[in-house]
Amino acid sequence: MQPRRPPPPAPGPPRPAAPLLALPLLLLAVQGAAAPAGPEAAEWRPDTGPPHGLLRQAARAALHFLNFRAGSPSALRVLAAVQEGRARINAKKECTVDLVFTTERYNSEEGEESLGKCSARVFFRNRKPRPAVNVTCARLMEKTKRQQEDYRLYKQMKQLRNPLDGVSIPDSHGHIDPSLRPVWELAFLGSSYVMWEKTTRFLHYYMAQLSGVKQWETNDGAIDFDYTVLLHEFSTQEIIPCRIHLVWSPGKPLTVKYHCQELLAPEDASGTEEGSAVAPTELSNF
Amino acid sequence: MKWILFFGALIGPSICGREKFFGDQVFRINVRGGDEISKLSQLLNSDNFKLDVWKSPSAFSHPVDVLVPSVSLQPVKSFLKSQALQYSVTIADLQIYHEMDNIAGEFPDLAHRLKIGHSFENRSMYVLKFGTAEGRRRPAVWLNAGIHSREWISQATAIWTARKIVSDYGKDPAITSILEKMDIFLLPVANPDGYVYTQTKNRLWRKTRSLNSRSPCIGADPNRNWNSSFAGAGTSNNPCSEVYHGPHANSEVEVKSVVDFIQQHGNFKCFIDLHSYSQLLMYPYGYTVNKAPDAEELDEVARCAAKALASLSGTKYQVGPICTTVYPASGSSTDWAYDNGIKYAFTFELRDTGHYGFLLPANQIIPTAEETWLGLKTIMEHVRDHLY
């Protein structure tokens, strides 16, 4: 039985009301903030094209955003390959990337070969995080199958017993106990929000390891849990610990609150200088 | 004696026929007086822990090195703590060192274990030399692994490769002909202090464990410490950074040991550095976007190697110069090797592409090592056929 979360000191965030789009062919078509109009000073010459790294960077940002908005731990996607793209930089060094790429399932089974195609427009502000994303993808997974798998994961989470906070996922040898797989997948979903927010033109992230997992009981049956995720930051090679609080129910949008240790700190110092960002729960204010 | 029996009871039945050393550690125990020597002797003579003494207690203030099997770690630590005996862990996972020893022992005409130096915390740096002719400085290949300690697939691939070389010599025409013409030097653990630290304290530690004079932060990035555009792009002068280049080039003794050895040898033709993760096969430069003079040839060799690698399980590697394929990085081993006359200089970033990252599951070790071997052989065959 999970303990109850102690009440927060301040009023909690409002519950998001907007339902997700669910058209038969398109999994998701999400609108990020519109790129500001402005003179476009630089565009790559047709013969050279934008650096491949920039396209991959845009694909990553788009996928983190997509995964978060889809809110489905069993329909998480990762980049398979960038197929084409072009980019423009304006006078303010802001970068707009249009690209087409293929994806595969994050939790793909052996031999599974589904390559959902996506097209996206990603707007990177000059060295600032939180790229604006507009992404459309072909459906990767049948809706009912996805709902069933989400619900199965939900039940597995509910059955987990605390305490989990001494456990690292995966362990040092990359092993994840099957009973803890749902934790990993849900954590990846929550971390997607954080990774999207932190991604810039030059920095990107991967989830390295989880620890300090604590699950709380809720009144409405939602999954409510805290965890610490270690994010691996490219190209600085830094490991960034982020404390994440996630609330999720199958079919409902995710709410994420997080707090990352931002600056280079001496070893073993505990957060004397910390950046903090409380995530808005609904992204309708783009 | 009561405490011996008490702690002994925590172990279960005796351990028979042990061949694997997985998880075993070597403790260096400080003894400062007759009383401590006597307590330690009782511990060592007790049958319960199956302890193996590497260096005996003889005089005061000489440390004793003791091999502690993994099952005995907890109770031995408790015992040492209860008796106020100071100790440190010198070698955390013995598999690699023992395997190197075994290989050299089983194939004395082909493989030799050499000590090329020591780490900051005074751990030995061992290299395996594979060669079929004694006493001549034949053209040589250097295989570097584990310079970034958290990239465990690198050390694991290296030691698998060592076993593969000796097993396949005389059977596989490729490695046989390679070794007929060249020597191979393999350094599986280029950063032993970091490696121990990843096993005992912080799985994601990357750098060395050297002390920095004006900072509480520890270690420098050993792959930014080489003398090639030292302190250039893609490095940091902040000791707390994961890409801190160090106070000066070759400041890290682990790096200097390799540099000295290679320079003294004077006849290396190929240098390959194994890292993880991202699935990339790269060549110089990291410190500049300018093309290396041999970029075209290196690109072709790299593409062939990536193709051979992919032929096993379909694992896709991207190929290109370091700077534009991954990111700018100055002071890297591969750039140093290239700028010091070692034309065939490559960096591998092994599996995966981010799903498990550094924490690659153990069941991927052998598949990774097997496919990487095909890539390594392709490169070495090209070197063999294009000696200069």
Interface residues (C-beta under 8 A of the other chain):
Chain A: P51 G53 V78 Y106 S168 P170 D171 S172 H173 G174 H175 Y206 M207 A208 Q209 L230 H232 F234 S235 T236 Q237 E238 I239 L264 A265 P266 E267
Chain B: T198 Q199 R203 L204 R206 S215 P216 C217 I218 D221 G234 N238 C240 S241 E242 V243 T324 T325 V326 Y327 P328 G354 H355 Y356 G357 F358 L359 L360 P361 A362 Q364
